[in-house]
């Protein structure tokens, strides 16, 4: 087996990692939806088994100084019948032998399967959560929160390929009219990334510095706010002004499922969006879960529409390839 990537993981600051308050904010009642139901969430939760847990390897990681941790999932349904709900992480307190709740977040276990290599592990300050940088064979880079990192942290090894379940939580309502970029740094990033992709066929995270260095505005108009009709385009970029696992997406809606999930009384639509489409590389469709609280007025996404927005990416490992 290749080297364990946990040993060379980069640690994020609290500001980079962010908290889960914004994630709970899309639910009715916000974080209070969790706090008001915390007893039920813990007492009626279940072990979420991905089938790839190596108990001996995890014990070795814990013996090496990493915190012991186990995840529990509350779905509000009969156990074993749902893969979506409130995920909580629990850590044994060695001093008094009690179990402590360290973290909790919305979890969407029904995603699309992708295969890729873990290029980098970005560990959160609590050391039981992490953001993964996943490189697909197509060259596309995905930065996503690993909701089951405490189970998988002893699995990820340098250069090995894994099959992941990928999904996303919409952090604001999908837009369907016009995209506007008015931040000066984001304007430069946008032009640089597109220019690099046009010249080299694709853009990846490793190209960011070179792309920015290579791009120069040709006129004052190149630095003005960017507005465009989003019809026909696709895009998936790490957000430049959000947390480490937030992303900006743009693409066509190919499937809509109403009431696809319910977490603590909040209903979610599942909106499948093509965010990568090319003749040269494999297309990528992401299921984006949208809280009904985010919809404004009568508009709802429909098949064939182009949408754009900001989403929190999730990916957990299902198998080693």
Secondary structure as UniProt FT lines:
FT   HELIX           5..8
FT   STRAND          10..11
FT   HELIX           14..17
FT   HELIX           21..24
FT   TURN            25..26
FT   TURN            28..31
FT   HELIX           32..35
FT   TURN            36..37
FT   HELIX           38..43
FT   STRAND          46..47
FT   HELIX           55..63
FT   TURN            64..65
FT   STRAND          70..74
FT   TURN            79..80
FT   STRAND          84..92
FT   TURN            94..96
FT   STRAND          99..108
FT   STRAND          112..123
FT   TURN            125..126
FT   STRAND          130..136
FT   TURN            137..138
FT   STRAND          141..146
FT   TURN            147..148
FT   HELIX           149..152
FT   TURN            153..155
FT   TURN            158..159
FT   STRAND          161..170
FT   STRAND          178..181
FT   HELIX           184..200
FT   HELIX           205..207
FT   HELIX           208..214
FT   HELIX           220..223
FT   STRAND          226..229
FT   TURN            231..232
FT   STRAND          235..238
FT   TURN            244..245
FT   STRAND          246..263
FT   TURN            264..265
FT   STRAND          266..276
FT   STRAND          284..291
FT   HELIX           292..294
FT   TURN            297..298
FT   TURN            303..304
FT   STRAND          306..320
//
